[in-house]
């Protein structure tokens, strides 16, 4: 694949117009170019709030690891993040001037690490997350409460009961949240909207992977 740089010259509701300077017409004809892949890098720079969140997480991981120097933790996690992402093309990024999207995805990566390794943070992770959907999914897959981090139960937004048997209905694509027993009870005592608004949560659709984590049967997860 040949990579060329271009400039966006116009944006409408349904079209992006790009001008790319290109001189090798012989190559273009030989290769019969027809389609292009367009990358749209974020032009915004990491915010102070994002930088603060990243360093809070890095500090807690440093303490959890036995006080490994934070700069070492930062470089290790950045390397692992770059290996696991396809958006950076191997380019090294800095928390001083990277773009907003890279910072957002790196913070989500750090939160996933914290959740998977049970790293104590001392505050609700939801206060540090940048991508609520990824955060809720990570909490679901690791069976921890999205509010407080304690062991979680599966909460169905479309509440089961009232004549519906949880052992026979299809749970696939139902909206769910991972909640501890205390927050699960709280949620059932208020409207779902009030609960979501209070804790800034967004339920996500139950997938087969999530269902298996909560020991739902194949009958409960039929397509």
C-alpha positions, 0 to 999 in steps of 0.5 A, spaced: 500 500 500 502 506 498 501 512 503 500 519 501 498 525 505 492 530 503 488 536 506 481 536 507 478 542 503 471 541 504 466 538 509 459 537 508 453 533 512 455 527 507 462 528 504 469 529 505 473 532 500 480 531 500 486 534 496 492 530 495 498 532 491 501 526 487 505 526 481 507 518 479 501 518 474 505 512 471 505 508 478 497 510 479 496 507 472 500 501 473 496 499 479 490 501 477 488 505 483 481 505 485 479 505 492 483 509 498 483 508 505 483 515 509 485 516 516 483 522 520 487 523 525 485 527 531 487 534 531 485 536 538 491 536 544 490 532 550 486 535 555 489 537 562 483 533 565 486 527 561 493 528 563 491 528 570 487 521 569 492 518 566 497 519 571 493 518 577 492 511 574 499 510 573 501 512 580 496 507 582 499 501 578 506 504 580 504 503 587 501 496 586 507 493 583 511 495 588 513 502 587 516 501 580 518 508 578 512 511 574 516 513 568 518 505 567 510 504 568 509 509 563 513 506 558 511 499 559 504 501 559 505 505 553 509 500 549 503 494 551 498 499 549 501 500 542 502 493 541 495 492 542 492 498 538 492 499 530 491 506 530 498 509 532 502 505 526 508 504 531 509 511 533 511 513 540 506 518 543 507 523 549 502 525 554 505 532 554 502 533 546 498 527 544 491 527 541 485 527 545 483 520 542 490 517 543 489 519 550 482 517 551 484 510 548 490 509 553 486 511 559 481 506 557 487 501 556 490 503 563 483 502 566 482 495 563 489 493 566 487 496 573 480 492 573 483 485 570 489 486 576 485 488 581 489 494 582 487 498 588 485 506 586 482 509 592 476 512 588 471 510 583 474 508 576 468 511 573 471 518 575 477 516 571 474 513 565 474 516 558 469 511 554 463 509 559 461 503 554 468 500 554 468 501 562 462 498 563 464 492 558 470 491 562 466 491 569 461 486 566 467 481 563 470 482 570 464 481 574 465 488 578 460 493 580 461 499 575 459 504 581 464 501 586 468 496 584 465 490 589 463 483 586 457 484 581 451 481 579 448 482 573 442 487 573 437 487 567 435 494 565 429 491 562 427 488 569 426 480 569 420 478 573 413 479 573 411 473 569 417 472 565 422 467 567 429 468 567 431 461 566 427 461 559 427 468 556 432 470 551 437 474 554 441 476 548 442 484 546 438 485 553 441 492 556 445 490 562 449 493 568 454 490 573 452 492 580 454 489 587 448 487 591 447 494 595 447 498 588 443 493 585 438 494 590 438 501 590 437 501 582 431 497 583 428 502 588 429 508 583 427 509 576 433 506 571 434 513 569 435 516 576 440 511 577 444 512 570 444 519 571 446 519 578 452 515 577 453 517 569 452 509 567 450 507 560 447 500 560 450 496 554 447 490 550 448 483 553 453 479 548 454 471 548 461 473 552 458 476 557 452 471 558 457 466 559 461 470 564 454 470 568 453 462 567 447 463 562 445 457 558 445 456 551 438 457 551 438 464 554 443 466 549 440 464 542 441 468 536 
